[in-house]
Amino acid sequence: MEENTVKKNPYAKYHVDENAVKVGVIYQDEDNRVRVTYAGEENSRYTKMLKLKLKPLETRIRNDNLPDKEFYRLLAEVYAATVVLGWEVNVGTEEKPFWQEGVFDVEGTVIQANEFAIIQAFTLGERLFQDVIKVATNFNLFRQCQKEEDGKNL
């Protein structure tokens, strides 16, 4: 009986491309362009900060006594500090965009994209934050195997 040999690592497709994690990927809508890194275990700053923020809340979480708004505020703080790499806003039109570094405040004024401003933007734009979370946690955007296959198809 012949022994089956595997010619390539069957788990390679689950490895994250370290360069993609460093450089990040872009979430973009008509008003915002946000560069994010992977929000997963390969981002040790993210996992450490998330654990630190959640530890004092363990009992409340276990007892289902942590309001969603409070949880998303905490998550926004973690994302602003460890996942968002850059933020630009469109000060042009949808047809002729002109991207400027910064974040819109509540009045639509462009302000510096610091942690506080990003947290505020995520709080004001809950759907925007949910979209950014989807991109930052989408393993396929950061997959090493996928990047290699894309390169072969060029």
C-alpha positions in Angstrom: 0.0 0.0 0.0 1.4 3.4 -1.0 1.6 6.1 1.5 0.0 9.4 0.6 2.4 12.2 0.6 1.4 15.8 0.7 3.4 18.0 -1.6 2.4 21.3 -0.1 1.3 22.4 3.3 -2.5 22.0 3.4 -2.6 24.7 6.1 -0.7 27.3 4.2 -3.9 28.8 3.0 -4.6 29.8 6.6 -1.4 31.9 7.0 -1.6 35.6 7.0 0.6 37.6 4.6 2.8 39.6 7.0 3.3 42.4 4.4 -0.4 42.8 4.1 -0.7 43.1 7.8 2.1 45.8 7.9 0.8 47.8 4.9 -2.9 47.2 5.5 -5.9 47.1 3.2 -8.3 49.9 2.4 -11.9 50.3 3.1 -13.5 53.0 1.0 -16.9 54.6 0.6 -17.7 57.9 -1.1 -16.6 60.0 1.9 -14.0 57.9 3.7 -10.9 55.9 2.8 -9.6 54.0 5.8 -6.4 51.9 5.8 -6.6 49.1 8.3 -4.5 46.2 9.4 -5.7 42.8 10.4 -7.8 42.5 13.5 -6.8 39.1 14.5 -4.1 37.1 16.4 -1.4 38.1 14.0 -1.8 41.7 15.3 -0.4 41.3 18.8 -1.1 45.0 19.7 -4.8 44.4 18.9 -5.1 41.2 20.9 -3.2 42.5 23.9 -5.2 45.8 24.1 -8.5 43.9 23.6 -7.7 41.5 26.4 -6.7 44.4 28.7 -9.9 46.3 27.9 -12.2 43.3 28.4 -10.6 41.8 31.5 -12.3 44.2 34.0 -15.6 43.6 32.3 -15.5 39.7 32.4 -18.2 39.4 35.0 -20.5 41.9 33.2 -20.0 40.1 29.9 -20.6 36.7 31.5 -23.8 38.0 33.1 -24.9 39.6 29.8 -24.8 43.0 31.6 -22.6 45.0 29.2 -24.7 47.3 27.0 -23.9 47.1 23.2 -23.1 50.8 23.1 -20.5 50.5 25.8 -18.9 47.4 24.1 -18.7 49.2 20.7 -17.2 52.2 22.3 -14.5 50.0 23.9 -14.0 48.2 20.5 -13.7 51.6 18.8 -10.9 52.6 21.2 -9.1 49.3 20.4 -9.5 49.8 16.7 -8.4 53.4 16.8 -5.2 52.5 18.6 -4.3 49.2 17.0 -6.1 48.6 13.7 -6.6 51.9 11.8 -3.3 52.8 10.0 -4.6 55.9 8.2 -7.7 57.9 7.3 -8.6 60.2 4.5 -11.8 62.0 3.6 -13.2 63.1 0.3 -13.4 66.8 0.2 -14.2 66.7 -3.5 -17.3 65.2 -5.1 -18.2 61.6 -5.7 -17.5 62.1 -9.4 -14.2 64.0 -8.8 -12.9 62.9 -5.5 -10.1 64.7 -3.7 -8.7 62.8 -0.8 -7.3 64.7 2.2 -5.7 63.1 5.3 -8.0 63.5 8.3 -11.5 62.7 9.7 -14.8 64.6 9.4 -16.1 65.9 12.7 -19.9 66.1 13.4 -20.1 69.4 11.4 -18.3 68.0 8.4 -15.0 69.8 9.1 -11.8 67.9 8.4 -9.8 67.4 11.6 -6.6 65.5 12.3 -7.0 61.7 12.3 -5.9 61.0 15.8 -7.2 58.3 18.1 -9.8 60.6 19.7 -11.1 61.7 16.3 -11.3 58.2 15.0 -13.2 57.0 18.1 -15.6 59.9 17.6 -16.0 59.0 13.9 -16.7 55.4 14.7 -19.2 56.5 17.4 -21.0 58.9 15.1 -20.9 56.5 12.1 -21.9 53.1 13.6 -22.5 51.6 10.1 -19.1 52.9 9.0 -17.5 51.2 12.0 -19.3 48.0 11.2 -18.0 48.1 7.6 -14.4 48.8 8.9 -14.7 45.8 11.3 -15.8 43.6 8.4 -12.7 44.6 6.3 -10.3 44.3 9.2 -11.5 40.8 10.2 -11.8 39.5 6.7 -9.1 36.9 6.7 -9.2 36.5 2.9 -8.0 40.1 2.4 -4.8 39.2 4.4 -4.3 35.6 3.2 -0.8 34.7 2.1 -2.0 32.0 -0.2 -4.5 34.3 -1.9 -1.8 37.0 -2.5 0.4 34.4 -4.1 -2.4 33.1 -6.4 -3.3 36.7 -7.3 0.3 37.3 -8.3 0.3 34.3 -10.6 -2.8 35.5 -12.4 -1.3 38.9 -13.3 
